[in-house]
Amino acid sequence: MTGGYNHISMRKIAEAAGVNQSLLHYYYGTKENLMLEVLEYVNERLLARQRAMYAEAGKFEKIWATSLKFFEEDVQSGYVRALWELLAQGFSDKRIAQRLATIIGGWRDLVAGLAKQALVEYGIKGRYDPVVLGRLMGDLYFGAEAEILAGEDPRIHIEAIRVLGNLFRWLALDERESAGQIHAKGGAR
């Protein structure tokens, strides 16, 4: 998708696909519908790739490191640009916004599940909501996408995401320190 969403037309898509433009209009109606269908298709493949990697990698630290590599690939692939350009369309089109909310919701659910896994893996019990932590993790990626697309140097964002991978280790240390302070003061065990 060279040039972005605003520089693409049904005619260009039809030419690139080697199909009649009228067929695209017949099946999809608008460029937005076609782009949403493509985005949903690609998104399902990316989520499947991510789930398979989670299962194979097993541990949070390896999942986080591999997810960062996938992130870099996805930003370069055009998928992220298409997502963000359609998000902008969704600001004034509720139908587009609803479809994109479903796409993004798949990622939010996936990351909340990863946060839950990390809480268990690091022995952090009951103090933190995995949905909130998942949102923190996902929002960092989401914000990095927007700023990289706006032309910022991706290196600082990549480093910020890498550093956030330590979040659960920090939370586990904080929990142990808090528990130690309670025990030192003669509090409940």
C-alpha positions in Angstrom: 0.0 0.0 0.0 2.6 2.5 -1.2 1.5 6.1 -0.5 -1.2 5.2 2.0 -4.9 4.8 2.1 -5.7 8.2 0.6 -3.5 7.5 -2.5 -5.2 4.2 -3.4 -8.3 3.8 -5.5 -10.6 1.0 -6.5 -9.2 1.3 -10.0 -5.6 0.9 -8.7 -6.6 -2.1 -6.6 -8.4 -3.7 -9.5 -5.4 -3.2 -11.8 -2.9 -4.6 -9.2 -5.2 -7.6 -8.6 -5.9 -8.1 -12.3 -9.6 -8.0 -11.9 -12.4 -5.9 -13.3 -13.1 -2.8 -11.2 -16.8 -3.4 -11.5 -16.4 -6.7 -9.7 -14.8 -4.9 -6.7 -17.6 -2.4 -6.6 -20.2 -5.2 -6.9 -18.7 -7.3 -4.0 -17.4 -4.5 -1.7 -19.3 -1.3 -2.7 -16.7 1.1 -1.4 -12.9 1.3 -1.0 -13.5 1.4 2.8 -15.4 -1.9 2.7 -12.7 -3.5 0.6 -9.9 -2.2 2.9 -11.7 -3.3 6.0 -12.1 -6.8 4.6 -8.5 -7.0 3.7 -7.5 -5.6 7.1 -9.7 -8.1 8.9 -8.2 -10.9 6.8 -4.6 -9.8 7.5 -5.4 -9.2 11.2 -6.7 -12.7 11.7 -3.5 -14.1 10.2 -1.4 -11.9 12.5 -3.4 -12.8 15.6 -3.0 -16.5 14.6 0.8 -16.0 14.2 0.9 -14.3 17.6 -1.0 -17.1 19.3 1.2 -19.7 17.8 4.3 -17.9 18.9 2.9 -17.5 22.5 2.3 -21.2 22.6 5.8 -22.0 21.2 7.7 -19.4 23.3 6.0 -20.3 26.5 7.6 -17.9 28.9 6.7 -14.2 29.1 10.2 -12.8 28.5 10.6 -14.8 25.3 7.1 -13.8 24.1 7.8 -10.2 24.8 11.1 -10.2 22.9 9.5 -12.0 19.9 6.5 -9.7 19.9 8.8 -6.8 19.6 10.4 -8.3 16.5 6.9 -9.0 15.1 6.0 -5.3 15.8 8.9 -4.0 13.8 7.9 -6.3 10.9 4.2 -5.3 11.1 5.0 -1.5 11.1 7.1 -2.0 7.9 4.5 -4.3 6.2 1.9 -1.6 5.6 -0.7 -3.3 7.9 -0.1 -0.7 10.7 -0.4 2.2 8.2 -3.7 0.8 6.8 -5.0 0.3 10.3 -4.2 3.8 11.4 -5.5 5.4 8.2 -8.8 3.5 8.6 -8.9 4.6 12.3 -8.8 8.2 11.1 -11.7 7.4 8.8 -13.5 5.9 11.8 -13.4 9.2 13.7 -16.2 10.4 11.4 -17.8 7.0 10.4 -19.3 5.0 13.2 -19.6 1.8 11.0 -15.8 1.9 10.3 -15.1 2.6 14.0 -17.1 -0.4 15.1 -15.4 -2.8 12.7 -12.0 -1.5 13.8 -13.0 -1.8 17.5 -13.5 -5.5 16.8 -10.1 -5.8 15.2 -8.3 -3.9 17.9 -10.3 -5.8 20.6 -8.7 -9.1 19.4 -5.3 -7.6 20.2 -6.4 -6.2 23.5 -7.8 -9.6 24.5 -4.6 -11.3 23.5 -2.4 -8.9 25.4 -4.7 -9.1 28.5 -4.2 -12.9 28.4 -0.4 -12.4 28.2 -0.6 -10.0 31.2 -2.6 -12.7 33.1 0.1 -15.3 32.2 2.9 -13.0 33.4 1.2 -12.3 36.7 1.0 -16.0 37.3 4.5 -16.7 36.0 6.0 -14.0 38.3 3.9 -15.0 41.3 2.0 -11.8 41.6 -1.4 -12.5 43.2 -4.6 -10.4 43.2 -3.1 -6.9 43.3 -3.2 -6.0 39.7 -5.9 -6.4 37.1 -4.5 -8.2 34.0 -6.9 -6.2 31.7 -5.5 -2.9 33.0 -1.9 -4.2 32.7 -2.7 -5.5 29.2 -4.1 -2.1 28.3 -0.9 -0.4 29.5 1.2 -2.8 27.4 -1.0 -2.5 24.3 -1.3 1.2 24.5 2.5 1.5 24.5 2.6 -0.5 21.2 -0.3 1.5 19.8 1.2 4.9 20.7 4.6 3.8 19.2 2.8 2.8 16.0 1.2 6.3 15.7 4.5 8.1 16.4 6.6 5.9 14.1 4.0 6.5 11.3 4.2 10.2 11.9 7.9 10.0 11.2 9.6 9.7 14.6 12.7 7.6 14.9 11.5 4.1 15.8 14.5 3.3 17.9 13.3 5.1 21.1 9.9 3.4 20.8 11.5 0.0 20.3 13.7 0.6 23.4 10.6 1.8 25.4 8.7 -1.4 24.5 11.8 -3.5 25.4 12.1 -1.8 28.8 8.4 -2.3 29.6 9.1 -6.0 29.3 10.5 -5.6 32.8 7.2 -4.5 34.2 6.2 -7.8 35.8 9.7 -8.3 37.3 9.3 -4.8 38.8 5.8 -5.6 40.1 7.0 -8.9 41.6 9.9 -7.0 43.4 7.5 -4.4 44.6 5.1 -7.1 46.0 8.0 -8.9 47.8 9.2 -5.6 49.2 5.7 -4.7 50.4 5.2 -8.1 51.9 8.6 -7.8 53.7 7.7 -4.4 55.1 4.4 -5.8 56.5 6.3 -8.8 58.1 9.0 -6.5 59.5 6.4 -4.4 61.2 4.8 -7.4 62.8 1.8 -7.4 60.4 -0.2 -10.3 59.0 1.6 -13.1 57.3 
